[in-house]
Structures are given as C-alpha cells and as structure tokens.
Amino acid sequence: MTSREVKNNIYSVGAIDWDRRLFDELIPLPDGTSYNAYLIKDEKVALIDAVDPTKEKDLLSNLKGLGIEKIDYLISQHAEQDHSGAIPKVLEVYPEAKVVANEKCKGMLKDLLSLPEEKFLVIGDEEKLSLGKRSLEFIFAPWVHWPETFLTYLREEKLLFTCDLFGSHLATSDLYAIDEAKVYEAAKRYYAEIMMPFRSHIQRHLARLHNLPIEIIAPSHGPIYHRPNFILGAYQDWVSDEVKNEVVLFYISMHGSTQKMAEYLISALMRRGIKVLPFNLTKTDIGELAISLVDCGTILVGSPAVLGGLHPQVLYAVYLANALRPKTKFLSFFGSYGWGCRVLDILKEMTNNLKVEMIPPVLIKGYPKEKDFSLLEGLADEILKRHRESQIIKCGG
Ligand code: FEO
C-alpha cells in the first residue's frame, strides 16, 4: 500500500492485509483487515501506532516514500501486536523516536516487545504534547478491549485517532467509509467480536467524547470515518440497553429431532411477528452469530443430549455467547434426549455472565410429537409475552 494524505500533512501510512482470514487464531476475517498507522508532519513528526510485524516493510516503505528521515514521537495507543509489533523495527530505523504511551501501555510494551525503559515518554490522561503548530491530546479509554488503550485527539484538525475503537476488519482501497452499508456490517462484526464484552466501558467513553468537536475519526482497522456521526450513532445504538424484537436461535441436531423442533419454533415465532435469526451450528460462521447477538431480545439454544450433556459445538457457541456478554434479556432451551441428561444444569452454569431471565425450556424424549409441538407453541407464547412486558415490543406491536 502507498501512503495517502488524510488532510494537512497527516498521512495514512499503514498496511492492508487483503489475505488474512483469521485473527488471534480465533476470529474469522471474511474481508481481510488493515493495520492503519498515521503520520503527522509538523515541526515535530509523530507516528500514531505501527502495524502488525508481518507488514513492517509496508510501513517503512511508506515512511521512506514520504521522505521521512526522523520521527520524534511514536504514539503507541494500544500494546496488542497488530499495532505494536513493528515498533522495534521502526525504532531500529528511527532511533531518535520516543515511544509515547501511558504507564500501563509502557509496561505491556516492555513485556511483549522487550523495549528498554529509556525509549519511553509516559503521558497522562488529558495531557497534551506539542508538535509545533498543532498538539496531540491524550484521552485514556481503558477496556476497548485491553486495559491500557488511549485515544489521541488533534484538536486543530478536529481529528480523533481511536486505534481499535470504531474499527472494522475490512480490507478496502477506500481511504474513507464511502460504502456505509458494507462498513456498517464490518464495524458491527468487529464490535460484536471484540468490543461487546466491554459495553459499559464504551458507554462511558462515548459520553466523554460527546462534547468534543470531531470531523474525522481515524481508527486503526478499516476505513476512516469522514462522517463521524455514522459510526458514533451506530455505537450509541449497539451499546445502549435497548434490544430488538429478535430471537437468535442456534442449534445442532444429530438425528433430526432437534432440527424438527428448531423448524417448528422458527415458524411459531414468525407467526407471532418476532424476527428469528437461526443458526445451524454445523454451517455457521461464528462471526455472523456474534453480530446477531448484538441486538437480540432472546437467545434460544437447541441441542440433543450427548453423553448426558450439550453437543460440543453447542457448548462452544454457548461459551462464546457467555464470553461476549450481549445485552440479551431472555434465554431458553429446546432439545431432545434419549434416556437422561443434565443439559439444563450445564446451560445455566455456562451462562453466568449473561443478565438473562430463563424462560422455561422444552426438553423432550425422542422425536417430537403433537404434545411436544404444543409445548413449543407455549415457549413461543412465553417469548412473545416477555418481549411485550419488557417493552421490547412497543405498544402491543
Ligand atoms: Fe487491533 Fe486490539 O488490536
């Protein structure tokens, strides 16, 4: 990738990773990603973040292309290696650069990259650093998604650098978020997979940003937001306490019994005007499941009994849902067993992070029969009732 000017001697100098398909050996990246770094040329030269170590040559080539011979400050907003991994190489080429970080980030950079103490300039929350005509202001934003992260505000340009916050795993040649529908999906996936467990922290950070004049938001993954209200509004919605009249229904079926129950429930909920997002876990991109959890009012888990417990793939999905801590209000279960099981106990134990009310489940023996379909109708009725009572469905809708 070549560098591109964002505005007034501020350049995007990072790298696009078109081919990456897995992050942290866990998260699918259907659209690749980018590791954005930004260079500000003023009387002093500042580099905001570095890139993943696999892309350090791109960063150095972009800096060379701009004729950069000296970097005064390397602002390290977040110690995770996709932004910090190339710092040792940058310091090798630009030995005068001071690594600007908060105390916690400094400690993590020392642990992860063995950077020496004398390389650091430690900054505090709301502290300013003059670059000459313009100054950087630092805004600590812990837990988006690590404890050390901070944002950097360039007041003279109304430009906010946010590292992971507001990012999207999206490899695109667009410098800006032009295709908002596509960026919205990628940013929501990113929020669901990485930021959602820290929803309450992000609520606080958004409140703090509320009165800041912002014209551009420059995250460290995905395109830059030249219409910041687009992403700020989306985040306000995602982190709010409001859920939608939606049921996420994920399940596995081994011999068709749980499948039949899932199909029946999908149609019973649809008949009641509830949006259903079904996921047969044998065919599911786990990222799609995470996105659906952002807004849903109810989670329905379906599993046959396997060795007395949940099917391992259901166990994995429940573990993820619990770890991601969606704001979902209700949880229930449906499934079939042959001779005995403790699936409900396991489900309760594994969802202890979720602030949900358990709706009585439907657990049947063998293939579903007429009386079992009546139970499923009852479960759909209960979900509708709870959605109405908790105002998820407004005004008797
Ligand atoms: Fe993009 Fe948390 O690193």
Residues whose N, C-alpha, C, O or C-beta is under 5 A from the ligand:
A	BS01	FEO	E80 D82 D164
